[in-house]
């Protein structure tokens, strides 16, 4: 079972409006999910331990700022992941083209230890032919 819950801030904590069930209260948002489970179990006499509880805080104008910050954070995480993939690819390519670890480190602006770490991670578990083919691309 799934329950949608709107959490509305009030003087003493949060009102939890459970769609199709009712309203309960909790002092801290961190306890909202458990409070909803307890409320459902008491009111409906059912086991809510495996229910999916989706608590959505209602933050008014601040919600737009929260959503924008989350979106930027996800975009930054994706950009970081792509940059790391590119770095691994470039390190493997430089090493395969004959540059030493020290030379690759100098080109990339990394320490030699970091170059070795990146190269090892990039080729870990790959057959030697695959590593050579990737370097040639």
N, C-alpha and C positions, 0 to 999 in steps of 0.2 A: 504494500500500500504506500501511496505517496501523499504527503500533506504539504500544502503551500501555506506559509505563515508570513504575515506582514507584521514586522516589529515596529511599533510606534513609540517613540521616546515620550516619557512623561516624568513628572517630578521625582518619583520614587524608583525609576528604572525604565522598564519596557513593557508595553501591553503587547501581547502576542495574539493576533487575530488569526485563528486557524480556520481556513476556508471549509465551510460545511460542518464545522464542529462547534466552535465557540471562541471565547476569549479568556486568556489567563494572563498572569503577570509574572515578571521576573526582575530581580534587581540588576543583574548583569547580563549582558548579551551573550557572554561566553557560556552561560548556563541555559540559554533559551532552548536548545534542542532537547536537552534532558527534561526540562520543565514541560515541553510540549508532549513528550512521550508519557510522562507521568500523568499529565492532564487527560490525554486520550485514554490511557489504560483505566484511570479512575472513572471517567465519565461514560465510556463506551464498554467497559469491562472486556477489553480485548488486549492481546499481547502486541505492543507497539515497538518491541525491541529491535525488530528488523525493518521497520517502516523507514522510508526515506523522508527526512524532514528538511524542507527547503525554507530556511529563514531568510527573509529579505528585509533588511532594515530600511525604513522609510526615512530618508534624510533630507527631503525637500530640495532646496537649491544647491546644497552641498553635494547631492548625488551626481550632478553633472561633472563637478570637479573630480570626484572619486572615479567616475567612469573614465574620464579623460586621462587621469593619472595611470589607471590600470592599463588602458590601451597603449599609452606611451611605454609603459614598463614591458608589456608583451612584445612590442615592436623592438625595443632595445634588446631584449633577450634573444629574439630571432636574429637580429643583426649581429649580435655577439656570437651566436652559434655559427652563422654563415662565415664570419670573419675567422673563426677558429678553424673551420673546414678549409678555407683558403690558405691559411698559414700552414696547416699540415701539408697540403698539396704542394705549396711552394718549397717547403723545407725538403720534402721527398724529392722534388724535381732538382733542386740545387745539389743535393747530396748525390743523386743519380747521375748528374752531369759531370761529376768529378770533383766538386768542391769539398774540401775537408770540413770537419765539424767546426773548426775554428773559423774558417773562411765563411761558412754558412752563417755562423753566429754573427760575424762582423756585418755581413750583408743585411741580415734580418734585424739586427739591433738586439739580439738575445745573448744570453750567456751560452757557452758551449754545452753546459749541462742541460739547459732548456732545449737546445737543438736536438740533443740525443734523446731526450724525453719525448719530444714531439715526433721525431722520426720513428722511434720505437712504437709509439701508440698508433701512428698512421699505418704502419706495416704489420702490426701484431696480428698473427693468425692468418695472414695472406700468404699464398704460395709465392715463391721467388719469381716465377714467371709473371704473375699479376703485378708485383711490385715493379718489375722492369718495364712492363707494358704501361703502367700508369706514369712512370717517369718519362717515357718516350712521348707521351701525348702532349 
